[in-house]
Amino acid sequence: VKYSEFLGKRYLIIILGSIAVYSIFLFFSDFNNVYDRLQNFQITSLPIILLVIFSSWLILFVRWTVLLKKHKILVPLKINLLVFFAGFTLSISPVKSGELIKSI
């Protein structure tokens, strides 16, 4: 079995398992409560939430860069940013499968 075939099968199993877990959570959750809370969400809080999220990403990128330099791995800044943020492309997917893409 080739490594890429094994990785593909493993990736598919992880995604299907994650979908099953999320489906179970959705089935047992209180939809009315979730809907009410979303209706009462104050949109004025959104800029603060986004600022905190982007700040944490910046801190993680700096940490990533420091770790690479410590191990004498030199990557141009633009490529480094692209690789780092590739992990976030699917971060809302089950089990953060974007991290798998980042490693490839």
LINNOR-V494354 format. One record per residue. RES is the residue in one letter. PSI is psi in whole degrees, -180 to 180 (NA if undefined). BURIAL is 1 if it has 24 or more other C-alpha atoms within 12 Angstrom, else 0. D_CENTER is the distance of its C-alpha to the mean C-alpha in Angstrom with 2 decimals. Layout:
BEGIN
RES & PSI & BURIAL & D_CENTER
RES & PSI & BURIAL & D_CENTER
END
This chain:
BEGIN
V & 128 & 0 & 28.86
K & 151 & 0 & 26.97
Y & -41 & 0 & 23.76
S & -36 & 0 & 21.94
E & -42 & 0 & 23.41
F & -45 & 0 & 22.42
L & -41 & 0 & 18.80
G & -44 & 0 & 18.83
K & -42 & 0 & 20.48
R & -43 & 0 & 18.25
Y & -43 & 0 & 15.10
L & -42 & 0 & 17.00
I & -42 & 0 & 18.06
I & -45 & 0 & 14.63
I & -47 & 0 & 13.59
L & -41 & 0 & 17.02
G & -40 & 0 & 16.96
S & -41 & 0 & 13.77
I & -40 & 0 & 15.43
A & -45 & 0 & 18.53
V & -46 & 0 & 17.13
Y & -38 & 0 & 15.62
S & -41 & 0 & 19.00
I & -44 & 0 & 20.93
F & -43 & 0 & 19.24
L & -39 & 0 & 19.99
F & -40 & 0 & 23.47
F & -2 & 0 & 24.34
S & 161 & 0 & 22.91
D & 98 & 0 & 25.34
F & -38 & 0 & 24.61
N & -40 & 0 & 27.30
N & -44 & 0 & 25.90
V & -45 & 0 & 22.41
Y & -44 & 0 & 24.22
D & -42 & 0 & 26.52
R & -38 & 0 & 23.86
L & -35 & 0 & 22.08
Q & -32 & 0 & 25.57
N & 4 & 0 & 26.27
F & 131 & 0 & 23.17
Q & 114 & 0 & 24.56
I & -21 & 0 & 23.17
T & -17 & 0 & 24.63
S & -16 & 0 & 21.90
L & -45 & 0 & 19.20
P & -38 & 0 & 20.02
I & -43 & 0 & 19.86
I & -46 & 0 & 16.48
L & -38 & 0 & 15.11
L & -44 & 0 & 17.11
V & -42 & 0 & 15.71
I & -50 & 0 & 12.03
F & -33 & 0 & 13.14
S & -41 & 0 & 15.42
S & -37 & 0 & 12.96
W & -39 & 0 & 11.01
L & -43 & 0 & 14.56
I & -43 & 0 & 15.50
L & -38 & 0 & 12.74
F & -41 & 1 & 13.89
V & -43 & 0 & 17.43
R & -45 & 0 & 16.87
W & -46 & 0 & 15.41
T & -43 & 1 & 18.51
V & -43 & 0 & 20.85
L & -41 & 0 & 19.83
L & -45 & 0 & 20.40
K & -37 & 0 & 23.72
K & -34 & 0 & 24.77
H & 13 & 0 & 24.59
K & 40 & 0 & 26.39
I & 109 & 0 & 23.74
L & 118 & 0 & 24.51
V & 131 & 0 & 22.08
P & 147 & 0 & 23.00
L & -45 & 0 & 21.02
K & -46 & 0 & 20.09
I & -40 & 0 & 18.82
N & -45 & 0 & 17.04
L & -44 & 0 & 15.17
L & -44 & 0 & 14.38
V & -43 & 1 & 13.14
F & -47 & 1 & 11.05
F & -12 & 1 & 9.37
A & -31 & 0 & 9.16
G & -22 & 1 & 6.15
F & -10 & 1 & 4.49
T & -35 & 0 & 6.68
L & 26 & 0 & 5.29
S & -16 & 0 & 1.85
I & -3 & 0 & 5.22
S & 164 & 0 & 6.83
P & 140 & 0 & 8.57
V & 32 & 0 & 7.86
K & 55 & 0 & 4.34
S & -11 & 1 & 6.88
G & -28 & 0 & 5.60
E & -32 & 0 & 6.75
L & -43 & 1 & 9.88
I & -40 & 0 & 10.49
K & -36 & 0 & 10.27
S & -21 & 0 & 12.88
I & NA & 0 & 15.11
END
